[in-house]
Amino acid sequence: MNKTIIFTALALLAFAGNSILCRLALQETNIDPASFTSLRLISGAVTLWLLLLIKQGHPKTKGNFISALALFAYAAGFSFAYVSLDTGIGALILFGTVQVTMIAVGLYRGEKLYLLQIIGGLLAFFGLIALMSPGIHAPSLSGASLMALAGVSWGIYSLRSGTGNSPLQTTAGNFILAAPLAVLLSLFVMNGVSIDREGFVYALLSGAVTSGAGYAVWYAVLPYLKSSQAAVLQLTVPVLAAAGGVLLLQEPFTLRFVLSSIVILGGVALFISQKYKHA
């Protein structure tokens, strides 16, 4: 099998794995979300630093504080949201909010949109509203709001970071700068800190494997993918996360989730296809 296909699949599984590991830790162990965030960012920073050392012979990084702040806000919102959200719903809200944020920033910057792009963007937006609205099988409002905050933060982080000439150095630098912010959060909620062995392991796996190593693999394979391919392939992440939640955590696969997924992912796919068609 082509190495590009293998590594692309591994990267996408890693991204979905972040949701699965976080939900698994917060539901099945006694670790608190602040500690999970701290351990995830610290282990991710160490892993990326070591990868740079191995790859380049020197751990030179290129992070900046604003991007690190966005990364921290994403990681913290992500962890606290998964206290009350199912895996698939959380991943779908995150992904949808990221895309809507990036579309909104593009509009603010004067980016020209074609009719089908507008339709796709509106579908994604209203699909998110429908998913988060009160009703049968509605997700927790607080959890959904926190995940939406995480999505906005990750959208901002993605727009600020881009791919650049050295994405691994930039990502490592931002993780290194974001980790102390997570530690400060843990100190702030010290009375609620709780860590057990299983939660500790899940957090380290999330940081070192599905975050640090996952981003490294993704950036390594990205030059071999067309931009449109990379964008469309990321549509699979919420689906993979939902499948993991059903298989590992026995989470329900509701009609509300299925219909929202079709509308949100379909809208994003339509937007992306038109974007690269007219590029």
N, C-alpha and C positions, 0 to 999 in steps of 0.2 A: 504493500500500500504506500502511496505517496507520503513522504515525510511531512509535507505541508498540511495534508489532510489530518494526519495523526496529531500533530502539534496544535492545529487549530481546534480540533475536537477536545484535546486536553485543556486548552485555555478556556474554552466555553464551559466545560465541566467544572473547572476551577471557579469560574465566576458564579455559576449556580451553586457550587459547593459552599460559598460564603454564606448564602442564605440558609442552606441546610444545616451547616455546622452551628451557626448562631442560634437558630431556632431549637436545634437539638440540645445545645448547652443550656439555654434559658428555660427549656421545658423539662428536661430530664436530669439536670444537675442543680446544684445550689449556688452556682456562680452568679454574681450580680452583673447587670449590664455595663456598669462603669468599669469594673475589673476586666470584663471581657474585652471592652474597647481598648483599655490600656495594654493588655497582654497582646491583643491582635496587632496594634500599631507598633509596639516595641519589637515583637518577633518579626513583623514584616520589615521594619527598619534594619534589624540585624541581618536578616536574610538577603535583602537587597544590597546592603553594604558588602557582605561576603561575596555575593555574585559579581559585584563590580571589581572587588579585589582579585577574584579568580580570572575574570574576563579581561580586565585592563591592566592588572598589576598594581593599580593604585585606586583607593576608594574615593575618588573625586566626585562630589555631588553638586547639584545645581538647583536646589530647592529655593523657594521664597516664602515669606511668612503668610501672605494673603492666600496663596494656594494651599499652604499647610493648614491654615485656619478653615478653609473650605473642606479639606480632607478630614479634619477632625470633626467638623459639624456633621459631615456625612456619616462617619464611623459611629459617632455617638448616637445620632438619630436612628441609625440602622439598628444598633443594639437595643436601645430602649423600646423601639417599635416592636421588635420581635418578642417582647415579653407577652404581648397580647395578640399578635397577628399570626395567621397560618403562613407557612413557608411560601406557597405559590402566590397568595394574595399580596404578601409583602414585596416579593420580587416584581410582581406586575405593577404595583403602585410605584415602586422605585424606578423601574424602567420607563414607565409611562411619564412620570414626572420629569425625569432626566430629559426625555425627548421633547416634551412640551416646553421646558425651560430653554433648551437650545433653540427651538423654533422661535420662541418669544424674543430671545436675545438677537436672533438673526433679523427679525422684523424691526426691532429697535435700532439696529445698525443700518437699516435701509435695504436689507436683502430683498430682492424681487421674488415674489412667489407667483406661481402659475395656478390656474383654477384647481387642478387636481391636487396640488400640494396643499392649498387652502382647505379643500374637502378632507384630505387625509389628516391634517393637523386638527381640524375641528372634530373629526371622528375620535381621534386619540384623546382629546380633551374631554369630550362629553362621555366617552367610555370610562374615563377615570372618575368623573362626577357620578356616573351611574353605579360604579363599583363601590364608591365610598358613601353613597346615600343611605339613609336609614331604611330598614326593611328586613325581610327575612334573610338570614345568612349575611347580614351586613357586617363588615369588619368593625373592630373597636375604633371609635372616633379618635381617641387619643393616639392609638397605635398608628392609624392611617395618617393622622396629621404629622406625627413624628417621622414616618417613612416618607411622606411628601416633602418634609423639610430636608431629609437626607437626600432625596432625589434632586431637589433644587440645588443643594450644596454640591452634589456630584456633577450636575450639569455645569455649574460655574467652574468647578475644578477642571473638568474636561476642556472647557472653552479656554481657560487660562493656560493649561499645560500643553494641549495639542500633542502632536507627535514630536515635532522639532527634530534636531539633529542628534540628540542624546536623551531619548525618553526615559531610559533606565536610570541615568544619572539624576534627571529631574524628579522622577518618582521616588528614588532613594532619598534624595535631599528633603523632599516634602514629608516623607514618612518620618525621617529623623527629627524634623522640626515639629511635626504633629504629635509625636509620642509624649513629650513633656506636658502638652496641653491635656492629654488623656489622663496622665498621672495626677495633674492638678484636680481634674474632675473627680477622680477616685478619692483624693484627700478631702475634697469638699463634701463628699457623701460618705465619709469614713464610717459613720454609724451603721450604714447599710451594706458595708463591704462583706462579701462572703465568697470564699473560693474553696472548692473541693478538687480532688485529683482529676476526676473526669472532666469537670468544667475547665480546669487549667489546660488539659490536653487538647480539648476542642478549640480553645482560644488560640493556643500555639499553632495548631494545624491551620486555623483560619488565617492567622497572620503570616506564618512561614510558607505554607504550601499553597492555599487557594488565593492568597493575596500576593505575597512577595514573589514566589515562584510562578504563580499564575500570570501576573503582569509581565514578568520577564519572558515567559514563553510567548505571550501574546505579541509583545513588541518585537520578538525575534521573527515571528511568522508574518507580521503585518506587511513588511515590504514585498512579500510574495503574493499578497492578495490585492485585488482591485478594491478601491475605496468603497464601491457599491457592494461588493461581496462582503467586506468586513462589516459594513453597517447592517446588511440583511441577516448575516449569520448571528449577530447579537440578539436578534428576535427570538432565538431559540432558548436564551438563558432563562426567562420566566417559566417557560414550559418545562425545561429540565428541572428547575427548582421545585415546581409544583409536583412533578413526578416523584422527586426525592421525598417530598413531604408526605405524599400518599403512601409510598413504599416503606419509609423508615419511621414515620410518625403517625401513620394511620389517619392522616388528615382527610376531611371530606373533599370530594371533587364535585362542587355544587354547580347547578345550572347557571347561577349568577356569575360564578367565576368563568365558566366556559364562554358565555355570551360576552362578558366584558373583555376577555382575552381576545376573542375574534375581532371585536370592534377596535380595541386599543392597538393590538399588533397589526391588524389589517390597515388601520389608519396610518400607522408609522411606516409600514411597508409601502403604502401608496405614496406617502410623502417622499420617502427615500428614492423610490424608483423614478419619480418625476424630477427630483433634484439632480440625479446623475444623468438622466436623459437629456436635460437642458444644460448640463455643465459644459 
